[in-house]
Amino acid sequence: MNRKVKDLAKISALSHKAIDQAILVLEDINLDAPKTSAIATIMSQLNLDNKKTLVILPEYNDNVYLSTRNIPNIASTLLADINTYEIMNADVLVFTESAAKILNEEEAA
């Protein structure tokens, strides 16, 4: 598939999630150390404990990655690496503010 088709599919999948109100934007997640309990608490407060959640980060954050990998229904990925399958496979997409800002700038261009 060429790049334009892939980008269109990604935009379509994001639009579908937006219509279903399955996109959340959070402040940037900054952890001093990898703490699974910190991420679990955040997801619990957002009522996302039992939903398949994809956390989308603007750049690699070792502490967030290590904190999310131990929770079975939560995954984290970089905005640059996101694909249509991951978008559609997740029940809820959680963007950090920085990632959402970058995505908006890319779509505006």
C-alpha positions in Angstrom: 0.0 0.0 0.0 1.2 3.5 -0.7 1.6 6.1 2.1 -1.4 8.2 1.1 -3.7 5.2 1.5 -2.2 4.3 4.9 -2.6 7.8 6.1 -6.2 7.9 4.9 -7.0 4.7 6.8 -5.3 6.1 9.9 -7.4 9.3 9.7 -10.5 7.3 9.1 -9.9 5.1 12.1 -9.2 8.2 14.3 -12.4 9.8 13.1 -14.3 6.7 14.0 -12.9 6.7 17.5 -13.7 10.4 17.8 -17.4 9.8 16.8 -17.6 7.0 19.4 -16.1 9.4 22.0 -13.3 6.9 22.6 -10.4 9.4 22.6 -9.1 11.1 25.7 -6.4 13.7 26.0 -4.4 13.8 29.2 -1.6 16.1 30.5 1.8 14.7 29.7 2.6 11.7 31.9 5.9 12.3 33.8 7.0 9.5 36.1 10.2 9.8 38.2 10.5 6.0 38.2 8.7 3.1 36.5 5.6 2.6 38.7 2.9 0.3 37.4 0.7 1.4 40.3 0.8 5.0 39.2 -0.5 4.2 35.7 -3.0 1.8 37.2 -4.3 4.5 39.4 -4.6 7.0 36.6 -6.5 4.5 34.4 -8.7 3.6 37.4 -9.7 7.2 38.0 -10.6 7.5 34.3 -12.7 4.3 34.5 -10.5 2.6 32.0 -9.6 -0.5 34.2 -11.5 -3.0 32.1 -11.1 -1.4 28.6 -8.3 -2.1 26.1 -6.4 1.2 26.2 -3.7 2.5 23.9 -1.6 5.3 25.4 0.0 7.4 22.6 3.2 9.3 23.5 5.0 11.9 21.4 8.4 10.5 22.2 9.8 7.5 23.9 9.5 7.6 27.7 11.2 4.6 29.4 9.3 5.1 32.7 5.9 5.2 31.0 6.7 2.2 28.8 7.9 0.1 31.7 4.9 1.1 33.8 2.3 0.2 31.1 3.8 -3.1 29.9 2.8 -5.0 33.1 -0.9 -4.1 32.8 -2.6 -6.6 30.4 -5.2 -4.3 28.9 -2.9 -1.2 28.4 -0.3 -0.6 25.8 1.8 2.4 24.9 3.1 3.5 21.6 4.8 6.4 19.9 2.7 8.8 17.8 5.1 8.1 14.9 4.7 4.4 15.2 0.9 4.2 15.5 -0.9 2.2 12.9 -4.5 1.6 11.9 -4.7 -1.8 13.5 -3.7 -0.5 16.9 -6.2 2.3 16.7 -9.1 0.0 15.8 -8.0 -2.8 18.2 -8.1 -0.4 21.2 -11.4 0.4 23.0 -10.0 3.8 24.1 -7.1 6.0 22.8 -5.4 8.1 25.4 -3.2 10.9 23.9 -0.9 13.0 25.9 -1.2 16.7 25.3 2.1 16.9 23.4 1.1 14.0 21.1 -2.4 15.5 20.4 -0.7 18.9 19.6 1.7 17.2 17.2 -1.1 15.2 15.6 -3.2 18.4 15.0 -0.1 20.2 13.5 0.4 17.2 11.1 -3.2 17.1 10.0 -3.3 20.9 9.5 -0.2 20.7 7.2 
